[in-house]
């Protein structure tokens, strides 16, 4: 699952749009609201197939900083 707190403002906005939600501007005062909305949408929407890494295997998260 996507760590919504690590997304840039543009990526947060893009993820919301992919799930059918049209966000307004993402500002320091609205970011938390949109992070919560994205988290809510990710839980409520059915999962899509895992992203493949080109080798026919699901992409595995890399070790280290969770925001990288």
N, C-alpha and C positions, 0 to 999 in steps of 0.2 A: 504494500500500500504506500502511497505517496505521503511523505512527511510534509504536510502543508506549511509548516512554519519555516521550512528551508527553501520554499519556492520564492523566486523573484516576483515582484509585482506583476510583471508581464506574464510570467508562467502561471501565476495564480489566476489571473484573468482568463488566460487561454484554457486552463483546465475547467474553470467554471463554464465557459462558453461551450466546450466539448460536451458537457453534460446537460446542455440546454438551458443554462441560467445566464441571464444577461446582466452582468455586474456594472455598477457605475464606476466612477474613478476609485482606484485603490489608494487611499491616503493613510497616514498613520492613525487617524481617527476611525477609519472604516476597515482597516486590514483585518482586525480580529473577527469582525462580523463575517467577512468573506472567507476567512480561514475556517470558521465554524460551519459556514454554509457548505463549503467544499467537502469538509469531513462528513457532514450529514448526507450530502449527495453521494459520496463514495460508498457509504454504508448502505444506502437505500437502493442504489442501482445494481443490477445484476453484473457479476464479474464478466470481463471479456477474457478471451484466451490470453495466456501468458505471452509476453513479448519474447520472441526468439532472438538468439544472438547470432544468427547466420550459420550456425553449426547444427541447427535442428534441436538445440537444447534451450530450455528456458533460461533467460538472463538471471544470474544470481547477483544479489547485492554485494558490492565490494566492501571489504573490511576497512575500518578507519572511521573517519568523521561521517555521521549519518547524513550530513547535508552535501556531501561531495558526490 
